[in-house]
């Protein structure tokens, strides 16, 4: 079963590039997609400029913060909050961090929550992942707009097969209604999401 929300697509290249020739407007493009979905057809460049006035929302040379994007959405009467699904074991004596045995459970809870927002609340979700699900050390923001379920093997139950998303980085390929399977998502999702109320 496929559920796909009718979220208008916005390219981050709809506005000019940064002075270094890069477009770090993926976060603002995601905000515009959410606002357009909610019926607020705001000017993209105005959203970028407003976001840059929110302290800590945009870090020059890096990009958008999740808390800043949530604040920008709230400025437009859209309830939004950032949530993280990471966990680490801390060795305070040696000041070292290592992966936590609890993290897989947090990640699965995050995946289920994203699917629930789509299925139960008809709300898209902004997520942070690596670019194109394969370009390590290149962080990127996208909007989850749908979910696909498949029979789980248990009669009457379904499991998440994957997610549909809008990728505002559509340079060289279409960015609308793309699909990522659950295992790729689990591996390359940065465990951050911005949820919409």
C-alpha positions in Angstrom: 0.0 0.0 0.0 1.4 3.4 -1.0 0.4 6.6 0.7 1.7 9.8 -1.0 0.8 13.3 0.2 0.3 16.0 -2.4 3.2 18.2 -1.2 4.2 20.9 -3.8 7.8 20.4 -4.8 10.4 23.3 -4.5 13.9 23.2 -5.9 16.7 24.8 -3.8 18.0 26.2 -7.1 14.9 28.4 -7.5 17.0 31.1 -6.1 20.6 32.2 -6.7 23.6 30.3 -5.3 25.8 31.4 -2.4 28.9 33.5 -3.0 31.0 30.2 -3.2 28.9 28.8 -5.9 26.9 26.4 -3.8 23.2 26.3 -3.0 22.7 25.8 0.7 19.0 26.5 0.4 17.8 22.9 1.0 16.4 23.7 4.5 14.6 26.8 3.3 13.2 24.9 0.3 11.9 22.2 2.7 10.2 24.9 4.8 8.6 26.4 1.6 7.3 22.9 0.7 5.7 22.6 4.1 4.2 26.1 4.0 2.9 25.5 0.4 1.3 22.2 1.6 -0.4 24.1 4.4 -1.7 26.7 1.9 0.7 29.5 2.7 2.3 30.4 -0.7 5.2 32.5 0.6 8.0 33.8 -1.6 11.0 31.5 -1.4 13.6 34.3 -1.2 11.6 35.9 1.6 11.7 32.6 3.6 15.5 32.4 3.1 16.0 36.0 4.3 13.6 35.6 7.3 15.4 32.4 8.3 18.8 34.2 8.2 17.5 36.7 10.7 16.7 34.0 13.3 19.7 33.7 15.6 21.4 30.4 15.0 19.0 29.2 12.2 21.6 29.6 9.4 25.3 29.0 9.8 27.3 30.6 7.0 29.3 28.0 5.1 27.4 25.1 6.7 23.7 25.6 6.3 20.5 25.4 8.3 20.0 24.1 11.8 17.0 22.0 12.7 15.9 24.2 15.6 16.1 27.2 13.4 14.0 25.7 10.7 11.4 24.6 13.3 11.4 28.2 14.6 10.9 29.5 11.0 7.9 27.2 10.6 6.4 28.3 13.9 6.8 32.0 12.7 4.3 31.0 10.0 1.8 29.4 12.5 2.9 25.8 11.7 3.6 23.8 14.9 7.0 22.3 14.4 9.7 20.7 16.5 13.1 19.0 15.9 13.7 15.6 17.4 16.9 13.5 17.4 17.0 9.7 17.6 20.7 9.2 18.5 22.2 7.5 21.5 25.9 7.1 22.6 27.7 5.3 25.4 29.8 7.8 27.3 33.0 6.8 29.0 33.4 10.0 31.1 36.7 8.8 32.8 38.5 8.5 29.4 36.3 11.1 27.7 35.3 8.7 24.9 32.1 8.1 23.0 31.1 4.8 21.3 27.9 3.6 19.7 25.1 2.8 22.1 23.3 -0.5 22.2 20.1 1.6 22.6 20.5 3.5 19.3 18.8 0.8 17.0 15.7 1.0 19.2 15.7 4.8 18.9 16.2 4.7 15.2 13.3 2.2 14.7 11.1 4.4 16.9 12.0 7.4 14.7 11.2 5.4 11.5 7.8 4.4 12.9 7.1 8.0 14.0 7.8 9.3 10.6 5.5 6.7 9.0 2.8 7.5 11.6 3.0 11.3 10.8 2.3 10.5 7.1 -0.3 7.7 7.6 -2.2 9.0 10.7 -1.8 12.8 10.5 -1.2 13.4 6.8 1.8 15.6 7.7 5.1 15.6 5.8 8.4 15.4 7.8 11.7 17.1 7.2 14.6 14.8 7.6 18.4 15.1 7.5 20.4 12.5 5.6 23.5 12.2 3.5 23.2 13.6 0.0 21.6 11.2 -2.5 21.8 8.5 0.2 25.4 7.9 -0.8 27.6 11.0 -0.6 29.2 10.7 2.8 30.0 13.8 4.7 27.5 15.8 2.6 24.6 16.5 4.8 21.3 17.4 3.3 17.6 18.1 4.1 14.6 16.5 2.4 10.9 16.2 2.9 9.3 12.8 3.5 6.0 12.9 1.6 4.9 9.3 1.6 5.4 5.8 2.8 5.0 2.4 1.2 3.8 -0.6 3.3 4.1 -4.3 2.4 2.7 -7.5 3.9 4.8 -8.5 6.9 4.2 -12.2 6.7 1.9 -12.0 9.7 -1.7 -12.2 8.5 -3.3 -8.7 8.5 -0.1 -6.9 9.4 2.1 -4.6 7.2 5.6 -3.4 7.6 7.4 -0.3 6.2 9.0 -1.0 2.8 10.3 2.5 2.4 9.6 6.3 2.1 8.8 8.7 -0.7 10.6 12.1 -0.5 11.1 15.4 -2.3 14.8 16.2 -2.7 15.2 19.9 -3.2 18.6 19.2 -4.8 17.2 18.4 -8.2 20.2 19.5 -10.2 20.7 16.9 -12.9 17.8 14.7 -12.0 14.1 15.0 -10.9 13.7 15.7 -7.2 10.0 14.9 -6.8 8.4 11.8 -5.3 11.6 9.8 -5.1 11.7 6.4 -3.2 14.2 5.1 -0.7 13.9 1.7 0.8 13.8 1.3 4.6 17.3 -0.3 5.0 19.0 2.5 2.9 17.0 5.0 4.9 18.0 3.4 8.2 21.7 3.4 7.2 22.0 6.9 5.8 19.4 8.9 7.7 21.2 11.2 10.2 18.6 10.4 12.9 17.2 13.9 12.9 13.7 15.0 11.9 11.5 18.0 12.1 7.9 17.1 12.8 4.9 19.1 11.9 1.8 19.3 14.2 
